[in-house]
Amino acid sequence: MFFNYLKTALRSLLRHRFFSAINIFGLSVAMALSMVIIMLVADQMMYDRYNTKRDRIYRINSIPIGNKGESFSETGTTTLPLKQDLSENFTGVEKSVRIIRGFGNMWMEIEQNVNIPVAGYFADPEILDVFEYELEQGNPATALVEPFSVVLTKKAAKKLFRQENPLGETFKVGTEGPYKVTGILKETTNKSHIVFDAIASLSTVKSLESQNVREKGLDNGTTTQRVGFMFCWKKIKRKKILNLS
């Protein structure tokens, strides 16, 4: 019986070649697009899945208010002084991490006139613990404490220094520095929405501001062009976190 159905189907296809070709082509395209969409969704779902603390990490968003009291669109940024306010006034917030974009400006100078493209962020020392970035070399407790300290990915370290142990090596970013390598991250296939080659200590920004190399903004409560995350205790309810203001 199965072969009879098969013969009937083949005869129908041959009898209506044009319409059959259109139907088969349409089905093929639909199946291919469906597979692509499934793969894209699956890939997006893999981001930050490696982090065992992911269900307790919240990005802080802001709604800027104008001089006349008008509200603007919500943004995924915050002010840097909020870190102290969170630690002093909100129970349940165990740690907070501030991130500033733009470290390196894409180029790092390891020798005179030798520039290599590397990009990253300035961040608090807690970033290594909250986002579970493991160091292959260096001490995670101190790697991002001192000004002009930098943690590199293994790939970036090889690109810059081409040696097994680059700890203690230095480089400049334009006229800034010298920066000192204090940690090397382990190679990993984990997907993260925070992509970087290097992380410099946030205390570097304060030092650069005191030297008038960078515009003062670290203690500015009105500048919101920074990214902030908070890491909360297990027992605190999600609803309470979302209502923080």
C-alpha positions as CSV (number, residue, x, y, z in Angstrom):
1,M,0.0,0.0,0.0
2,F,2.8,2.4,0.8
3,F,4.3,1.9,-2.7
4,N,0.9,2.6,-4.2
5,Y,0.8,6.0,-2.4
6,L,4.4,6.7,-3.5
7,K,3.6,6.0,-7.1
8,T,0.5,8.2,-6.9
9,A,2.5,11.0,-5.4
10,L,5.2,10.7,-8.1
11,R,2.7,10.7,-10.9
12,S,1.1,13.8,-9.4
13,L,4.4,15.6,-9.2
14,L,5.3,14.7,-12.8
15,R,1.9,15.7,-14.0
16,H,2.0,19.1,-12.3
17,R,5.7,19.8,-12.6
18,F,5.6,23.6,-12.3
19,F,3.3,23.8,-9.2
20,S,5.2,20.9,-7.6
21,A,8.5,22.7,-8.1
22,I,7.0,25.9,-6.5
23,N,5.7,23.9,-3.5
24,I,8.9,22.0,-3.0
25,F,11.0,25.2,-3.3
26,G,8.7,27.0,-0.8
27,L,8.9,24.1,1.6
28,S,12.7,24.0,1.4
29,V,13.1,27.7,2.0
30,A,10.7,27.6,4.9
31,M,12.5,24.6,6.5
32,A,15.9,26.3,6.0
33,L,14.7,29.6,7.5
34,S,13.2,27.7,10.4
35,M,16.5,26.0,11.1
36,V,18.4,29.3,11.0
37,I,15.9,30.9,13.4
38,I,16.2,27.9,15.8
39,M,20.0,28.1,15.7
40,L,20.0,31.9,16.3
41,V,17.6,31.6,19.2
42,A,19.6,28.7,20.7
43,D,22.8,30.7,20.3
44,Q,21.2,33.7,22.1
45,M,20.1,31.5,24.9
46,M,23.6,30.3,25.5
47,Y,24.9,33.8,26.5
48,D,25.9,34.0,30.2
49,R,24.6,30.5,30.9
50,Y,28.0,29.6,32.3
51,N,27.5,32.0,35.3
52,T,26.1,30.1,38.3
53,K,25.1,33.5,39.8
54,R,23.2,34.8,36.7
55,D,19.8,34.6,38.4
56,R,21.0,37.1,41.0
57,I,22.7,39.6,38.7
58,Y,20.7,42.7,37.7
59,R,21.6,45.4,35.3
60,I,20.7,48.9,36.6
61,N,18.7,51.0,34.1
62,S,18.0,54.7,34.3
63,I,15.3,57.1,33.1
64,P,17.0,60.5,32.6
65,I,15.0,63.6,33.8
66,G,15.5,66.9,32.0
67,N,15.9,70.3,33.5
68,K,12.2,70.9,33.0
69,G,11.2,67.6,34.6
70,E,10.6,65.8,31.3
71,S,11.4,62.1,31.2
72,F,13.6,60.5,28.5
73,S,13.8,56.9,27.2
74,E,15.0,54.3,29.7
75,T,18.7,53.4,29.2
76,G,20.9,50.5,30.3
77,T,23.3,52.9,32.1
78,T,23.6,54.5,35.5
79,T,25.6,57.0,37.6
80,L,28.9,55.8,39.2
81,P,28.2,57.2,42.8
82,L,25.2,54.9,42.9
83,K,27.5,52.1,44.1
84,Q,28.0,53.7,47.5
85,D,24.3,54.4,47.8
86,L,23.4,50.8,47.1
87,S,25.8,49.4,49.7
88,E,24.7,51.9,52.4
89,N,20.9,52.1,51.9
90,F,19.7,48.8,50.2
91,T,19.8,45.6,52.1
92,G,20.1,42.5,50.0
93,V,22.6,44.0,47.6
94,E,25.7,41.9,48.2
95,K,28.0,43.5,45.6
96,S,27.8,46.0,42.8
97,V,30.0,46.5,39.7
98,R,30.5,49.6,37.6
99,I,31.8,49.4,34.1
100,I,33.0,52.2,31.8
101,R,33.4,51.7,28.1
102,G,36.4,52.8,26.1
103,F,39.5,51.5,27.7
104,G,42.3,51.3,25.1
105,N,40.4,53.2,22.4
106,M,41.2,50.1,20.3
107,W,45.0,50.7,20.3
108,M,47.7,49.9,22.8
109,E,51.4,50.9,22.5
110,I,53.8,48.3,23.8
111,E,56.9,49.9,22.3
112,Q,57.6,53.2,20.7
113,N,55.5,53.4,17.4
114,V,54.3,49.8,17.9
115,N,50.5,49.9,18.2
116,I,48.3,46.8,18.6
117,P,44.5,46.8,18.5
118,V,43.0,45.8,21.9
119,A,39.8,47.1,23.4
120,G,38.1,46.8,26.8
121,Y,36.6,48.4,29.9
122,F,37.4,50.0,33.2
123,A,35.7,48.1,36.0
124,D,35.5,47.5,39.7
125,P,37.5,44.6,41.2
126,E,34.2,42.8,41.9
127,I,33.7,42.1,38.2
128,L,35.9,39.0,38.3
129,D,33.8,37.4,41.1
130,V,30.4,38.5,40.0
131,F,30.8,37.4,36.4
132,E,33.0,34.4,37.3
133,Y,36.0,35.4,35.2
134,E,38.8,32.9,36.2
135,L,42.4,34.0,36.2
136,E,45.0,31.6,34.9
137,Q,47.7,33.9,36.2
138,G,47.5,36.6,38.9
139,N,45.6,37.2,42.1
140,P,41.8,37.9,41.6
141,A,41.6,39.6,45.0
142,T,44.2,42.3,44.0
143,A,44.4,42.2,40.2
144,L,42.1,45.2,39.7
145,V,42.7,47.2,42.9
146,E,45.6,49.5,42.1
147,P,45.4,52.3,39.5
148,F,46.8,51.4,36.0
149,S,46.3,47.6,36.7
150,V,45.0,45.6,33.8
151,V,43.7,42.0,33.3
152,L,44.1,40.6,29.8
153,T,42.5,37.8,28.0
154,K,45.0,35.1,27.0
155,K,44.5,36.0,23.3
156,A,45.2,39.6,23.9
157,A,48.2,38.8,26.1
158,K,49.7,36.7,23.2
159,K,48.9,39.5,20.8
160,L,50.7,42.1,22.9
161,F,53.7,40.2,24.4
162,R,54.0,36.8,22.7
163,Q,55.4,35.2,25.9
164,E,54.1,32.6,28.4
165,N,54.2,34.8,31.5
166,P,53.4,38.5,30.7
167,L,52.6,39.4,34.3
168,G,54.3,42.6,35.3
169,E,54.8,43.7,31.7
170,T,53.7,47.3,30.9
171,F,52.2,49.2,27.9
172,K,50.7,52.6,27.2
173,V,47.4,53.7,25.8
174,G,48.2,56.9,23.9
175,T,49.8,59.2,26.5
176,E,48.1,57.3,29.4
177,G,50.1,54.8,31.5
178,P,52.2,52.8,31.8
179,Y,49.6,50.2,32.6
180,K,50.8,47.0,34.3
181,V,49.5,43.5,33.5
182,T,48.3,42.0,36.8
183,G,46.2,39.1,35.5
184,I,45.6,36.7,32.6
185,L,42.1,35.2,32.1
186,K,41.7,31.6,31.4
187,E,40.7,30.7,27.8
188,T,37.1,29.7,27.6
189,T,34.3,29.0,25.1
190,N,31.7,30.6,27.3
191,K,29.5,33.2,25.7
192,S,29.1,36.5,27.4
193,H,27.3,39.7,26.4
194,I,30.3,41.6,27.9
195,V,33.0,41.3,25.2
196,F,36.5,42.6,25.8
197,D,40.2,42.0,25.4
198,A,41.2,43.8,28.6
199,I,39.8,45.1,31.8
200,A,41.5,48.0,33.6
201,S,40.9,49.0,37.2
202,L,38.3,51.6,37.8
203,S,40.7,53.3,40.2
204,T,42.7,54.2,37.1
205,V,39.9,56.6,36.0
206,K,40.1,58.5,39.3
207,S,43.8,58.8,38.9
208,L,43.4,60.1,35.3
209,E,40.7,62.6,36.4
210,S,43.0,63.9,39.2
211,Q,45.7,64.5,36.5
212,N,43.1,66.2,34.3
213,V,43.7,63.7,31.6
214,R,40.0,62.6,31.6
215,E,36.9,64.7,32.1
216,K,35.7,64.4,35.7
217,G,32.7,62.1,35.9
218,L,33.5,59.4,38.5
219,D,31.8,61.2,41.3
220,N,29.2,63.0,39.1
221,G,25.7,62.0,40.1
222,T,24.2,63.3,36.9
223,T,26.3,61.5,34.3
224,T,24.6,58.3,33.3
225,Q,26.9,57.0,30.5
226,R,28.1,54.1,32.6
227,V,27.0,50.5,33.0
228,G,26.1,49.2,36.4
229,F,25.2,45.7,37.8
230,M,24.2,44.6,41.2
231,F,24.6,41.1,42.7
232,C,22.0,40.2,45.3
233,W,21.6,37.7,48.1
234,K,19.8,34.5,47.4
235,K,17.0,35.2,49.9
236,I,15.9,38.6,48.5
237,K,12.8,38.4,46.3
238,R,13.0,39.4,42.6
239,K,9.9,41.7,43.0
240,K,11.8,43.7,45.7
241,I,14.8,44.1,43.5
242,L,12.7,45.4,40.5
243,N,11.1,48.0,42.8
244,L,14.3,49.5,43.9
245,S,14.4,53.2,43.2
